[in-house]
Amino acid sequence: MLLVCYLAGCASSTKPQATDYRLRAQQQERGEIRVSAVVLSAGEALHHFQLPMEKQGIQPIWISIRNGGQSELVLQLLSVDPDYFAPSEVAWRLRKRSSLSFEALQQQLLEQHIPVVIPAGQTLSGFVFTNEDPGAKAFSIELFGEQVYHSFEFAQLVPGLEADFVRVDFEKLYPAEQYRELDREAFRQYLQALPCCTLGGDQRSDGDPLNLVIVGDGRHLLATLVRRGWDLTETLHRGSAWRTVRSSLFGAQYRTSPVSPLYLFDRAQDFALQKTRSNVDERNHLRLWLAPVTVDGQPVWLGQISRDIGIKFSSKTLVTHKIDPVIDEARLYITLDLVASRYLAAVGYVEGVGRASWEDPKFNYTKDPYFTDGLRVVLFLAPSPTALGDIDFLSWATPGL
């Protein structure tokens, strides 16, 4: 599956044992520089260090750097995590969980930390101790020297999370002959002709408005959003249901909480992403469906985005989230988030949702009112970082109530 294959990465050329975490390492090469990296799961970290690092929110990343150039390079640790943990800090936090003395544990972790200076002609490896990200992690490895700079971008799944999109075989959603390549004008007309909204849990009533379109490779899309702090979404099972209740009742943060299904193309969302605040009652979340069309040779993702601002009782689902009624604000948020990512090539707006005024609002499946100018935002991803001044603003429709 496209998303899984990308985030899982290719195997490293290092010689690992059969159960070595390095089997999952992604490897990138640029000229004479080769970088391999892999994020350890909680179980892998426990097995390797004999320490429950996840109890302290610590997530080790193993990195190997081959410097085949003529001058030394320096690893910018802040590119991996601007708030990384120093080895001594890890030792102090976990000193009561180890059979070693603090001094011995500190020395052990220092020896396993990756050196910052990579001499010319050498390959060095080691760990950086980062803050935990559940499900998926995005990070950069920046190397610099005298008149030399290299940056390698990584995004990886972290084993252990039952992510919702893993159940989807994206290559088999549609037969090959069903896909249509559209030019920009035909694409605009296609988007305008779509239903106003997703369908709710009964698959008959309108759900939240279909107010988001993203054009771009799914692997690149997911990596870009993960880098911006969006988290994967778990499937609904007994454990995830309990964690959701606990987060709502007691304020515990749960960054990968399940989201309820909405429907398009006779199926629930292909995957969902979210940004939570202190608990699951307050979060931005989006759902995406792969469409049977392409534009500019790129896949098209149709979506819905809204902001949860609390919880309420509902005749449809007993208890549900209440969405921000000014639903265009969430549409603005994802637009600005992709602007900030520097991977936005073009943005436009099309009709199709239908205007809903303050005096005459629309309602979603759980009877939340919402107001909108009736437009969908269309965001084209750039394959490489793009300057803000180079973003193309398409003259299709003008947003605003």
C-alpha positions in Angstrom: 0.0 0.0 0.0 1.3 3.4 -1.0 1.2 5.2 2.3 2.5 2.2 4.3 5.3 1.4 1.8 6.5 5.0 1.9 6.5 5.5 5.7 7.9 2.0 6.4 10.9 2.9 4.3 13.5 0.7 2.6 15.9 -1.6 4.4 19.3 -0.3 5.4 22.5 -1.8 3.9 23.8 -2.2 7.4 24.2 -5.9 8.5 21.5 -6.3 11.2 20.3 -9.3 13.0 16.9 -10.8 12.1 15.0 -8.9 14.8 17.1 -5.7 14.5 15.1 -2.4 14.3 17.6 -1.4 11.6 15.7 -3.6 9.2 13.1 -0.8 9.0 15.7 2.0 8.4 15.1 4.4 5.6 18.2 5.3 3.6 18.8 8.4 1.6 21.9 9.2 -0.5 23.1 12.5 -2.0 26.4 12.5 -3.7 29.0 11.2 -1.2 26.7 11.5 1.8 24.5 8.6 2.9 22.1 8.8 5.8 20.0 6.0 7.3 17.5 6.5 10.1 14.8 4.6 12.0 12.5 5.5 14.9 12.3 2.8 17.6 9.0 1.7 18.9 8.5 1.4 22.7 9.1 -2.3 22.6 12.3 -1.9 20.5 13.6 0.8 22.9 12.9 -1.4 25.9 14.6 -4.4 24.3 17.7 -2.4 23.2 18.2 -0.2 26.3 16.4 -2.3 28.9 14.6 1.0 29.8 10.9 1.9 29.5 11.6 5.1 27.7 8.0 5.7 26.6 7.1 6.1 30.3 9.0 9.4 30.2 7.9 10.3 26.7 11.3 9.6 25.1 11.6 8.1 21.6 15.1 7.1 20.4 16.0 7.5 16.7 18.9 5.5 15.4 20.9 7.4 12.8 23.9 6.3 10.6 25.8 8.9 8.6 28.4 8.0 6.0 30.6 11.0 5.1 32.3 10.2 1.9 33.4 13.8 1.3 36.7 15.6 1.8 35.7 17.7 4.8 34.1 17.0 8.2 30.4 17.5 8.7 28.4 18.6 11.7 25.0 17.1 12.6 22.4 19.8 13.6 20.7 17.9 16.4 18.0 20.5 16.6 16.8 19.5 13.1 16.0 16.0 14.5 14.1 17.5 17.5 14.5 21.0 18.7 13.7 19.8 22.3 15.7 16.5 22.2 16.8 14.9 25.5 20.5 14.9 26.4 21.8 11.4 27.3 22.4 12.5 30.9 18.9 13.7 31.2 17.5 10.3 30.0 19.7 8.6 32.5 18.5 10.8 35.3 14.8 10.4 34.4 15.1 6.6 34.2 17.7 5.9 36.9 15.1 4.2 39.1 14.2 1.9 36.3 17.7 0.5 35.7 19.8 -2.0 37.5 22.8 0.2 36.8 24.0 3.1 38.9 23.2 6.6 37.6 26.8 7.1 36.6 27.0 3.8 34.8 23.7 4.4 33.0 24.8 7.9 32.0 28.1 6.6 30.6 26.2 3.9 28.6 23.8 6.3 27.0 26.6 8.8 26.3 28.5 6.1 24.4 25.4 5.3 22.3 24.6 8.9 21.4 25.5 9.8 17.8 28.6 12.0 17.6 27.9 15.5 16.3 31.1 15.7 14.2 31.4 13.3 11.3 35.0 13.2 10.0 35.7 12.9 6.3 35.8 9.4 5.0 34.0 7.9 8.1 30.7 6.3 8.9 29.3 7.0 12.4 26.0 5.9 14.0 24.2 6.3 17.2 21.0 7.6 18.8 19.2 10.9 19.3 16.6 10.8 22.1 13.5 12.7 20.9 10.1 13.5 22.2 7.6 10.7 21.6 5.3 10.9 18.6 2.7 8.2 18.4 2.0 6.4 15.2 4.2 8.4 12.8 7.2 10.7 13.1 8.7 13.3 10.8 12.1 14.7 11.3 15.0 16.2 9.4 18.7 15.4 9.5 20.8 18.5 8.6 24.5 18.3 8.0 26.8 21.3 7.5 30.4 22.1 7.1 32.6 24.7 5.4 30.5 25.9 2.5 28.5 22.6 2.6 24.9 22.0 3.6 22.7 18.9 3.3 19.2 18.3 4.5 17.5 14.9 4.5 13.7 14.7 5.3 12.3 11.5 6.9 8.7 10.4 7.8 8.2 7.0 9.3 5.5 4.8 10.8 6.2 3.8 14.4 5.2 0.1 15.0 2.4 -0.5 17.5 -0.4 1.8 16.3 -3.4 0.3 14.6 -3.8 3.2 12.1 -7.1 3.5 10.2 -5.5 3.7 6.7 -3.7 0.4 7.1 -7.0 -1.4 6.4 -7.3 0.3 2.9 -5.7 -1.1 -0.2 -5.3 2.1 -2.2 -4.2 0.3 -5.3 -7.5 -1.6 -5.5 -10.0 1.1 -4.6 -10.8 1.6 -8.3 -10.0 -0.4 -11.5 -7.4 1.3 -13.6 -9.9 2.1 -16.4 -12.0 4.1 -14.0 -9.4 6.8 -13.4 -9.7 9.9 -15.5 -7.0 12.6 -16.1 -8.6 16.0 -16.1 -7.3 19.4 -17.2 -7.7 22.3 -14.7 -11.0 23.5 -16.1 -12.5 20.0 -16.3 -11.2 19.4 -12.7 -13.0 22.6 -11.5 -16.2 21.4 -13.1 -15.8 18.0 -11.5 -15.4 19.5 -8.1 -18.4 21.7 -8.4 -20.6 18.8 -9.4 -19.7 16.7 -6.3 -22.3 16.4 -3.5 -22.3 19.2 -0.9 -21.5 16.9 2.0 -20.3 13.6 3.2 -23.0 11.2 4.5 -23.5 10.5 8.2 -23.5 7.2 10.0 -26.8 6.1 8.5 -25.3 6.7 5.0 -28.4 8.7 4.0 -28.3 12.0 5.9 -25.9 14.8 5.2 -22.8 14.8 7.3 -20.1 17.5 7.5 -19.6 19.5 4.3 -17.1 18.3 1.7 -14.9 21.4 1.9 -11.4 20.3 1.3 -9.5 19.1 -1.8 -5.8 18.2 -1.9 -3.9 17.3 -5.1 -0.7 15.4 -4.6 0.9 12.0 -4.0 -0.5 10.3 -1.0 2.9 9.5 0.5 4.0 13.1 0.1 0.7 14.4 1.5 0.9 12.3 4.7 4.6 13.1 5.3 3.9 16.8 4.9 1.0 16.8 7.3 2.9 14.7 9.9 5.7 17.2 9.7 3.2 19.9 10.5 2.1 18.0 13.7 -0.9 16.1 12.4 -1.3 12.7 14.0 -2.6 9.4 12.6 -5.9 8.1 13.7 -6.4 4.7 15.3 -9.1 2.2 14.4 -11.9 1.9 16.9 -11.4 -1.0 19.3 -11.8 -1.6 23.0 -8.5 0.0 24.0 -8.9 3.1 21.8 -12.5 3.6 23.0 -11.4 3.5 26.6 -8.6 6.0 26.0 -11.0 8.3 24.2 -13.4 8.3 27.2 -10.5 8.8 29.6 -9.2 11.7 27.6 -12.6 13.4 27.5 -13.4 12.8 31.2 -10.0 13.4 32.8 -8.2 15.6 30.4 -5.5 13.1 29.4 -4.1 13.8 26.0 -4.8 11.3 23.3 -3.3 12.4 20.0 -4.4 9.4 17.9 -8.0 9.1 19.0 -10.4 7.4 16.6 -12.8 9.6 14.6 -16.4 8.5 13.7 -17.0 7.4 10.1 -18.4 9.7 7.5 -19.1 8.4 4.0 -18.3 9.3 0.4 -18.2 7.0 -2.7 -20.1 4.4 -0.6 -17.3 4.0 1.9 -16.0 5.5 5.1 -13.0 7.8 5.0 -9.8 6.2 3.6 -7.8 7.9 6.4 -8.1 10.7 9.0 -5.7 12.9 10.7 -6.0 15.2 13.7 -4.3 17.8 15.9 -5.5 17.6 19.5 -5.1 20.1 22.3 -5.3 19.2 25.9 -7.8 16.4 25.2 -9.9 14.9 22.4 -12.7 17.3 23.0 -10.7 20.0 21.3 -9.0 19.2 18.0 -8.8 19.9 14.3 -9.5 16.8 12.3 -9.8 15.9 8.7 -11.0 13.0 6.7 -9.8 12.1 3.2 -11.0 9.9 0.3 -9.0 9.1 -2.8 -11.0 10.2 -5.9 -11.1 8.3 -9.2 -9.6 11.3 -11.0 -6.1 12.8 -11.5 -5.0 16.3 -12.4 -1.6 17.4 -13.5 -0.8 13.7 -13.3 -1.4 13.7 -9.5 -3.9 11.9 -7.3 -6.9 13.9 -5.9 -8.0 13.6 -2.3 -11.5 14.8 -1.4 -12.0 15.7 2.2 -13.8 17.3 5.1 -12.2 19.3 7.8 -13.7 20.8 11.0 -12.7 21.9 14.4 -14.1 20.1 17.5 -14.7 22.6 20.3 -16.4 20.4 22.9 -18.8 17.4 23.4 -22.6 17.2 23.6 -25.4 14.7 23.8 -26.9 13.6 20.5 -29.9 11.6 19.5 -27.9 10.1 16.7 -24.8 8.8 18.6 -25.6 9.5 22.3 -22.4 11.5 22.8 -20.6 13.3 20.1 -18.2 16.2 19.4 -19.6 19.7 18.8 -18.0 21.4 15.8 -17.1 25.0 15.5 -20.1 26.5 13.6 -17.8 28.8 11.6 -16.6 25.8 9.6 -14.7 27.9 7.1 -12.2 28.6 9.9 -11.0 25.0 9.8 -10.7 25.3 6.0 -8.5 28.4 6.5 -6.4 26.5 9.1 -5.4 23.7 6.8 -4.6 26.2 4.1 -2.3 28.2 6.3 -0.7 25.0 7.7 0.3 23.9 4.2 1.5 27.4 3.5 3.7 27.1 6.6 4.9 23.7 5.4 6.4 25.4 2.3 5.0 22.6 0.2 2.0 24.5 -1.2 2.2 25.1 -5.0 -1.2 26.5 -5.7 -4.5 27.3 -4.0 -8.0 27.9 -5.4 -11.7 27.8 -4.4 -14.6 26.2 -6.1 -18.4 26.2 -5.4 -20.2 23.1 -4.4 -20.9 23.1 -0.7 -23.6 25.7 -0.9 -23.8 28.9 1.1 -25.2 28.8 4.7 -25.8 32.1 6.4 -26.1 33.0 10.1 -29.8 33.5 9.6 -30.2 30.2 7.6 -27.5 27.7 8.8 -27.0 24.2 7.6 -26.8 21.2 9.9 -24.6 18.2 10.0 -25.5 14.6 10.9 -25.5 15.2 14.6 -27.6 18.4 14.2 -24.7 20.9 14.7 -25.4 24.1 12.9 -22.7 25.6 10.6 -22.1 28.6 8.5 -20.1 28.8 5.3 -19.5 30.8 2.2 -20.2 27.6 0.3 -16.8 27.0 -1.2 -14.3 24.2 -1.2 -10.6 25.0 -0.9 -8.3 23.2 -3.4 -4.7 22.8 -2.4 -2.0 21.7 -4.9 1.1 20.2 -3.2 4.6 21.1 -4.5 7.1 18.3 -4.8 9.8 20.4 -3.2 9.9 23.5 -0.9 8.3 26.5 -2.5 8.8 30.2 -1.6 5.6 31.9 -0.4 5.9 34.4 -3.2 5.7 31.5 -5.7 2.3 30.1 -4.6 -0.1 30.3 -7.5 -3.5 31.7 -6.5 -6.1 30.3 -9.0 -8.9 32.8 -10.0 -11.8 30.3 -9.7 -13.9 31.7 -6.9 -13.4 34.2 -4.1 -13.9 33.1 -0.4 -15.6 35.1 2.2 -19.1 35.4 3.6 
